[in-house]
């Protein structure tokens, strides 16, 4: 056996199973073709109902108070009564210290409680702190955890530290969903996004997510395409389905339709449920409701 084979890590070996040598311009062209062909035909009320049901309704403000989060959660409770003909949002996403407030206020059974954790949004803290914060959020009632990869470790080629952290946090989550944020705007290329996707999945991610929304650029259709391709190839290799969540910069209904179209085209209809597809946004809730009902609605 040659020396270079001996020195390969299990992460390098995992990456070799996938095509990570991508051309950014090719990706742009493929995405543009999907948008042109598929978005108009997906612009229907039924699709918008599904998109609403896939929203992780999010409040991640420096100024968040307990009173605000209670009011925020009460709107989700009231939605179930006032719009009984529609499926509710998928989850409420908050800072970890607010998970308990949501847990004690939330009255509907079909809405998850997601907490950003592990040094969100920079991931620049001790692994012990990341694990402790995750465990505390879960104790407070969170049943989904959103974390950010150690971007600096990834970019420096230290895949082992990055992946070991994800694995330790997943071990803390046990059966609860772990959504791993790549912060794609910081990764620099489609090839890096593909590598970070595969590594995060192998380390234990139940979902991979584009962005925190705290850094620009946030979600892009091109990043979404690459991440969905990674999920597709991993599924073909292992038979395991991983979820996808675009977040940050979803400002219009058309934005949501673009991500829906990419998921449908790359992964297929099987992924078009809120068990495998989420949208990290709050601003879209009222916009989607308005288009579904045919009148301006400012419920949230």
Order of alpha helices (4+ residues) and beta strands (2+ residues): alpha-alpha-alpha-alpha-beta-alpha-beta-alpha-beta-alpha-beta-alpha-alpha-beta-alpha-beta-alpha-beta-alpha-beta-alpha
